Amino acid sequence: MNELGLSIDLLEKELKSKLQKDRTFDSGRILGSMCTRPHSLASDIFTRYIEKNIGDPGLVESTGLLEHEVIKMLSSLLLLKNGAGYVVTGGTEANILAIWTARNRAKAKSGIKEVIVPESAHFSFDKAGDLMGLKIKKIRLTSSYQVDVEKVKKAITAKTIALVGVAGTTSLGVVDPVKELSDIAQEHNLYFHIDAAFGGYVLPFLKDLGLKAPQVNFNVKGICSMTIDPHKMGMSVIPAGCIIYRNRELADTVRLGVPYLSGGENAHATIVGTRSGASVLAVWSLLRHLGKSGYRTIIRRCMDVTLSLAESIKQMKDVEVVIDPVINVLGITSHRFPVSEIAKKLRKKDWAISLFPGHIRIVIMPHVYPEHIERFKDDLEKILDELREGK
Ligand SMILES: Cc1ncc(COP(=O)(O)O)c(C=O)c1O
């Protein structure tokens, strides 16, 4: 640190030049992220209320009430009446919280406890296992990329404490057979968590758009909690994830008293202490402003672009879609060329895409428009021509 500070003008110039390598969503070339440019209302509200710390709830009582309203609105989207929960830092924190809750609920069990997750589960469950000394048992998928229910049944032992299903997998947007998993969880008295970090804001709207969509909501009786992330398809600012518990009792399983807070003694049931009240207010404002119809319109556009890209890929030679997209996540593979080679060439052409074992993942977020996809398809065709010519 220098002795003397920089003027704001000089600082702005320096910062701009130092940020040159950062990609921005408005370039239209980020096709591999599950985040997007936040809605302008969310950014505006976030900056206006940036000082609020909801980790000291007594200081921001009104913001606390609006957090309850956020939980109520998202619970009702997931068909739950009296849900409890929190706006947290993201899907990772929400998933870790769910596993923490499951662990505490099963404290009486001795030995190393086990959590059963699909092979497709997000790596936040590995973090949870590592943090809490739990064994994360990964279950193979079927040919439709859903968790294999028969293998789940066989994996359950006396040490199993929780079962996880995914509604919108990170790699392909697939939805696990939630009802079957719920039945298994209930039969064995297991905590059942659904990771709908991405799919939670998409799946509830698909039926109204005339699309076939698995229904994943709290009407499925065995579900104890769900992750749903406003900073993904909710179009809010980072950080904003959400955990919804079926009831207050479950949410309170990890509650710890904090006596010294300046707003008065209180309790925390999240991993982080100081929490962004501005995030809560941004999420609340967007839910109120967009309503279901606003989100439906956004999702319709994302799905239209996704389905149209999937059709174009099917028409191209030497590339295929991994599965017909369920939500706005598309896997592209090739039987002729290594996908790692295609991905390398796409990145060289400045496309930000994700590479998974065996496929390239494209996520059609609200910042991706048809004209961006036209450019992407042109570049992909050129790359395939190069590969055919052995270049
Ligand atoms: C299904 C799923 N769950 C959880 C997460 C983790 O979310 P975050 O990066 O907000 O912690 C992701 C991230 O992509 C995800 O796809």
The ligand as an ORCA input file, in Angstrom:
! r2SCAN-3c Opt
* xyz 0 1
  C     -27.194    -27.489     -9.580
  C     -26.255    -26.545     -8.889
  N     -26.220    -26.503     -7.555
  C     -25.401    -25.669     -6.892
  C     -24.562    -24.820     -7.558
  C     -23.645    -23.909     -6.788
  O     -24.077    -22.601     -6.845
  P     -23.138    -21.375     -6.437
  O     -22.079    -21.321     -7.483
  O     -24.075    -20.240     -6.431
  O     -22.571    -21.663     -5.097
  C     -24.554    -24.828     -8.958
  C     -23.663    -23.931     -9.704
  O     -23.620    -23.903    -10.890
  C     -25.417    -25.713     -9.643
  O     -25.439    -25.793    -10.978
*
